[in-house]
Amino acid sequence: MKLARSSFYYKLKVRNSEMVKIEVDLVDRIEAVCLEFPRYGYRRVTRQLRREGWQVNHKRVLRLMRESDLLCRVKRKWVRTTDSHHGFPRYPNLIKGMVVSCLNQVWVADITYIRIRTGFVYLAAILDAFSRRVIGYALSTGIDTMLTLEAVRMAIAERKPGSGIIHHSDQGVQYASEEYIAQLRSCGFEISMARTGNPYENAMMESFFKTLKYEEVYLCEYETFGDVITRLPYFIEEVYNQKRLHSALDYRPPNEFEELVVIQQHNEVPRQTLLTLSVQS
């Protein structure tokens, strides 16, 4: 037809009042999501919008977030919390190369710090490696064995597990102490530890702590221990476990993912379909 290729593919772009309204509504919803989850990137915002029924492309979300100045990064100084200079026994890494396939197969544990005006507060936490759910945690102004014991006892009370669970941590004195190891042995845990100075061997906990710092701690700027114990449990239980989308769980919250696991077990759904199941809200 003797038309230029560009003319053949040209499509008239019309921005009528309805399209403008849709874009405004979308920006409002993106801002609301970012207000509730201040450190969500454009990928998680896109997934959240799709869960709510929006037909939206991640590139569009990225553009709108950039235009609204909703993309930001925070960098903070790292503080060492692991003291591996002790005389207690060390244990080999039992989960290296392992594919975790069910709940209560592997628990991962670690400690991090939270800066306040007068010093530091320490958080010991335990995650189920399959669902990434925080199942135990404890807060203290002291970094000692009692801190980690309180966290693991909370996890045990929450899960009421049988024997054979692999407990994976670093080689810090809080996890290698006689009292802590005795607690694990009494519950039938197998003990696994990452190599000294290798955070990649406990990457799940490092990822959780990064999320905790960037999406809660750095935004709130806690001043007192009271501020921490008031706000942090809410973030862990009501935001991270209940609402926050996790990329490793096909962008589902840990609690919802565990509900899918229960459905799978009761209905004998093949495991390979687990991440593609949908739960009606």
N, C-alpha and C positions, 0 to 999 in steps of 0.2 A: 504493500500500500504506500510505499515510499515515505514512511514515517520514521523519524528518528527513534532509536531504541528508548531514549529517555522519555519521549512523548508517549510511547506505548505503555510504559510502566507508571506514568504519572497518575497520581491519585489526588484529587482535590481535598485539601484539609479544611474542614469547617469546624470552627470552635463556637458552637451555638451556646445559648444560655444553659442548656441542660448539661453539656459537657463541662462547662465551667463550674457548675454546681457540684458535679461528681468529683472534680479535681479538688475543690475546696473541702468537700466532705472527707475525701481521702487524706488530705493534709491534716485536717483536724484529728482524724483517727490515728494517723502516724504520730502526731504530737502527743496524743493521749497514751499510746503504747510506750513511747520514749519517756514520758513522765513517770509511768509505773515501773519501767525497766530502763533506767537511764543509760546503761551500758550495752543495750542491745545494738548490734550492728544491723546493716540493711538486710542481711540474709535472714536473721531471726525475725525482724520486723515483717518481712515479706511472708514468712511462714505463718506468723501470727495472724496477719490479715487474711491469708488464704483459709486458715482454720475458721475465721469468722464469715467466710463467704465472699470475700472480695476477689474479683478476677484481676489480678495485678501482676506485672512483671517486675523482677528484682531490679532491673535497670531503671525502671520508672521510680521505684521506691528510693533507690540510691540517689537519683537526681533530685527528688523532692526533699530528701533528708539533707542533701548538700545545700540546696537552696534555702532551707530553713535553719541551717547551721546546727543540725542535730548529730553531726558526726564529730566525735572528739576522742582524744586519747589522753591517758594519764600515766605518768611515769613516777615511780617512787623508789627510794633507796631500799635495797634488800638487807635484811638483818638475819644473821645466822641463829638458828634455834636448835641445831643438832649438836650434842656433845657426845662424840663417839670415842673419846679417850677414857676408857674405863676397862676394868678387868673382868667384866662379865662375859659369858660365852656369846659367840656370834653364830648366826644360823644362815644356811645357804638360801639363795633366791629360788623358791619353788614355783614361781609363776612366770618365769621368763619363757616366752614363746607359747604360753598356755592360752587356749581359747576358752574363755569363761562362758558357760552355757546355761547356767541356772542361778536362781537366787540362793544365797547362803552357801555359795561355793568358795568365794574369796571375799574377805573383808580387807580393806586397805585403811591404814591409819597414819596420821602425821600430826605435827604441831606447827602452828604459826603464831605470829605476834600481831597485836593491834596497838598502835600508838595512841596514848592519851596524853593529856597535858602534864601529868606528873610522872609519866614513865610508860610502862607497857602492860597490856593484858594479854594472856596467852590462851589460845584456843586449841584444844585437842579434839579431833574429829575422826569418825569412822564412817566409811562409805561401803555399801554393797557394790562390788565391782561390776555386777551384771546390770543393775538398774541405776547406778550412780546416785542412789538415794542416801542421804545422810541419816544413819540409823542410831548414832550416838555422838554426843559432844559434851564438852565441859569447858568452863571458863574459870580462870584464876589469875591472880596477880603474881603467883609463883609458878615456876616451870619445874615440876618435880613429878615423881611417880604417882602421887595421889591424883594429879590432873589427868593422866592417861588412864588410871584405874577407874576414875569416875566415868570417863567416856565409854570405856569398854563395858562396864557394868550396865550403863544405860542401854547400850546396843543389845546386850544379852537379855535384859528385861524386856526390851521391845520385840526381839525376834524369837526368843525362847528356842534357840537352835539345838540341833543334835550335834553329835561329835563329827569330826572330820573337816571342819571348816579350816581353810588356810587363812591365817592372820598375817598380813604382810605390812611391814613398816620399815623405817630406816634402822640404823644400828645405834641410835641414841640411847643414852643411859636410862631414860624414862621407859623405854620398851624392852631393854635388856636386863633390867633389874630383877632380882630374885622374886620380889613380891609380884611383879607384873607377869613374869613367866609362870609363876605358880598359879595365878588366876587363869591363864590360858590353858595350862595343863589340866586343871581341875574341870574344865569344860570340854576337854577333848579336842582342843585346837591343834592344828599343825602350824609350826612357826616358820615364817619366811621373812628374810630381811634383804633389803637392797644393799649393794656395795657402797662403801663409804665414798662420799663425794660424787655420787652418780644420781642426780634427781630424776633422770629419765626412767629409772627402775621403779619409781613410785609416781609416775606421770599423772595418774588419775587424781591423786591428792593435790599435786601441784596445780592442775587445771582447776579443781574446785576452789582452792585458796585464791587463785588469780581472779576467778569470778566473784568470790566473796569480797575481795579487796576493791575491785574496780566498780562493782555494781552496788556496793553497800558502804563499806568502811570509808573509802576515800571521799564519798559523797556526803557522809554525815559528819565527819570530823569530830569524833567522840572526844569529850573532854574529861569525863570521869568514868570510873569502873561501873557506876550505876547506869550511865548512858549505854554502856556496852551490854550489860545483862538485861536491859529493858528492850533494846532494839534488835540485837543480833539473833536471839532465838526466833523472833518473828520472821526475820529474813530467811533463816534456814528452813523453818517448818512451813510457813505460809507462802513464801515467794519461791525459794529455790526448789523445795520438794514438790510443792503443789502447783505452781504456775509457770516457772521458767522453762522454756523450751530447750532441750538438750540435743545438739546436733548428732551425737552418737546414738540417740534413741529415735532417730527419724523425726527429730524436732517435736518431741513429746516431753512433758514433765515427768520426773521419776515416778511420782505416785501413780500417774495414769499408765505408765509403762508396766508397773507392777500389777495393776489391775488387768492388763492384757495378758500377763503371764498366768494369772489365776484363771482367766477365761480359757487360755490354751490348755492348761492342765485339766480343767473340768470337761472340756469339749473335745479333747484330743486333737486340737488343731495342729497341723504340721509346723514345726519350729520355723522353717524358712518363710512362713507367711506371717510371722509374729509382727514384724516391723511394718507390714502393709495393712494390718487390721485397723479399722477405725472405730472409735468409741463415740457414740452419740452423747452430746452434752445434755 
